[in-house]
Amino acid sequence: MRADRIFAYGATAGLIGDLVLGDPRRGHPVAAFGRAAGAVESLLWRDHRGWGAAHTLVCAGGAAGAAALASRAVRRSPAAALALTAAATWAVVGGTSLGREARAVGGALEAGDIEVARERLPHLCGRDPQALDAQQIARAVVESVAENTSDAVVGALVWGALGGVPGLVAFRAINTLDAMVGHKSAKYRRYGWASARLDDVAGWPGARLTAALAVVAGGDPQGAVRAWRTDADKHPSPNAGPVEASFAGALGVRLGGTLSYAGRVEHRPVLNAAGRPVGVPDIERAARLSRRVGVLALATAVAGRLAFGAAVRRAARSDIRTGKGRA
């Protein structure tokens, strides 16, 4: 079986596994990677960019290298290669768990139990929940759903289409490192610089595809395009900006504004100022939009990989006919 078909069938099976089962309950590979990265950090940490770059290289490079070795080991067995692709896809995408956590917070807000909502919010994002009211929590959930649709689903599928299992694993490793050390705290401002910048690069194509698919899958394509074009560059993150702006326009809501991380207050620009304030029902709408975007991302990634494979084969046949492929 050709490599492009192995990716197509394996990625589809892996995403179905995520839709049906969610994340693995025990022994999650991403959690294991996080523990290993934490151990490496305990050995390497210095308040220095160079040591942080070494940490990124060891962790992300090690994960990608292990995935490449695994792919090489099964390359002669299409069934094993397909199973490895499916397992890797299931392990690195997290769309179902994202929707589940968002709905858990939304359910608590609908029941009027804001304390439970505050307890659940850290499962989605790193904001300080205690100072947030119900509307602010709902806004935080919608923003997190938008950003993590790119980080936890679309970006992984894009890199899987480009690089197979090593691409899937490398993207998840980079994104996990950014979540661990890439934030602008006093401890990680220099040490996490390399992880944060690498995540910006790796997340660029997935973020733009996520924004484009939100235009297609949302309820207001014109509003999504308008918010993306006018507001995305206002966001401090080059990748969260397009995604959150597009989701805001598609849902007809306002995102952005004042927020707090680990006691640090940020005043972010408003995205889609023409929209209305986020309400609790918008959490469910965002979760549904996220799922539609994930399915469309799979279709796009598979179609792109199959088209690229077909183009390569046509070029190879042309070279053979013209004699360019002869020694």
Stockholm file with secondary structure:
# STOCKHOLM 1.0

chainA/1-327         MRADRIFAYGATAGLIGDLVLGDPRRGHPVAAFGRAAGAVESLLWRDHRGWGAAHTLVCAGGAAGAAALASRAVRRSPAAALALTAAATWAVVGGTSLGREARAVGGALEAGDIEVARERLPHLCGRDPQALDAQQIARAVVESVAENTSDAVVGALVWGALGGVPGLVAFRAINTLDAMVGHKSAKYRRYGWASARLDDVAGWPGARLTAALAVVAGGDPQGAVRAWRTDADKHPSPNAGPVEASFAGALGVRLGGTLSYAGRVEHRPVLNAAGRPVGVPDIERAARLSRRVGVLALATAVAGRLAFGAAVRRAARSDIRTGKGRA
#=GR chainA/1-327 SS CCHHHHHHHHHHHHHHHHHHHCSCSSSCHHHHHHHHHHHHHHHHCCSSHHHHHHHHHHHHHHHHHHHHHHHHHTTTCHHHHHHHHHHHHHHHCCHHHHHHHHHHHHHHHHTTCHHHHHHHGGGTCCBCCTTCCHHHHHHHHHHHHHHHHIIIIIHHHHHHHHHHHHHHHHHHHHHHHHHHHCSCSTTTTTTTHHHHHHHHHHHHHHHHHHHHHHHHHSSCHHHHHHHHHHHGGGSSSTTHHHHHHHHHHHHTBCEEEEEEETTEEEEEEEESTTSBCCCTHHHHHHHHHHHHHHHHHHHHHHHHHHHHHHHHHHHHHHHHHHTTTCC
#=GC SS_cons         CCHHHHHHHHHHHHHHHHHHHCSCSSSCHHHHHHHHHHHHHHHHCCSSHHHHHHHHHHHHHHHHHHHHHHHHHTTTCHHHHHHHHHHHHHHHCCHHHHHHHHHHHHHHHHTTCHHHHHHHGGGTCCBCCTTCCHHHHHHHHHHHHHHHHIIIIIHHHHHHHHHHHHHHHHHHHHHHHHHHHCSCSTTTTTTTHHHHHHHHHHHHHHHHHHHHHHHHHSSCHHHHHHHHHHHGGGSSSTTHHHHHHHHHHHHTBCEEEEEEETTEEEEEEEESTTSBCCCTHHHHHHHHHHHHHHHHHHHHHHHHHHHHHHHHHHHHHHHHHHTTTCC
//
